[in-house]
Amino acid sequence: MDRKMANRKLIRLSQLKSKLGAENLEEIDWVTFGVIVKKTTPQSANNGRTFSIWRLNDLRDLNQCVSLFLFGDVHKEHWKTDQGTV
């Protein structure tokens, strides 16, 4: 993990909103970690494509969640991932 994190900045999911307003994250090599705390049943978009929505949290502040929308190949590959997975 130390090798993978070298020269990268860790931004907690609960800090993401404030960091987006204060820093230009497009110029920083950063990572975040999250736990799937809620999943929706796969849904169909207006164009007929299926997608899923995951709510992610860093378990530091349970009121700060990030919604992640999974479409296309990402949805097909990961929609069965269990709630509670990091």
N, C-alpha and C positions, 0 to 999 in steps of 0.2 A: 504494500500500500504506500509506503514511503516513496518508492521509486515512481509509482503512478502519480503521486501528488506533487512531485518535485516541480517547482516553479509555477504551481497553480494556487489559486486562492480559493479557500473553502468559504462558501456563502450559505448559511443555514436557510432553509425554506422560510422560516419565520422572519428572517431579515430581508428576504428578497424584495418585497415591496419598497422598503425604505432605501435599499441599495439601488434599485432601478431609478429612483428619483435623484440620487446623490452621485452616482458614478456612471460612466459610460462603459457598460459591461461588454459591449462589442469589442472593446480594445483590451480586455483583460481575459486571460486564460483562467476560467473559474469552473468550479464543480459544485454540485449540491447533492445531498442524499435525502431520500424521502421514503416514508412507509405508506403503503396503500391502506388508508383508513376507511375508505368506502369505494364501492364500485357500483356503477349502474348496469342494468341489463342492457346488452347491446341493442342499439336503436338504428333505425333507418333514416337517413337524411332525405331531404326533398328530391335529391337526384337518384335515390335508390341505393346509395352506398351505405354499408353498415359501419357503425363506429361505436366506441365505448368512451365513457368518461370515468376517470379515476380521480379521487380526492387524495392528495398527498399531504403528509405532515411530517415534521422532524421530531415530534414528541417532546419538544421543548415548550411550545405554546400551542395547546390544542385548539385555540380559537383562530389560529393562522393556518389556513389550508390553501393549497394551490390545486386548481382543477387542470387536469391533463386530458386532452382529447386525443384519442387514438383512431387514426384513419388508415385505410389502405393496407399495405403489407404489414405495418406495425400492429394494426388491429388484429389482422389474421394470425400473426405470430404470437401475440401476447394477451389476447382477450381472456384466456383461461387462467392467467396468473392469479394466485390466491390473494385475498385480502390479508394484510399483515406482512406481506413480502416487502423487503427493502429494495 
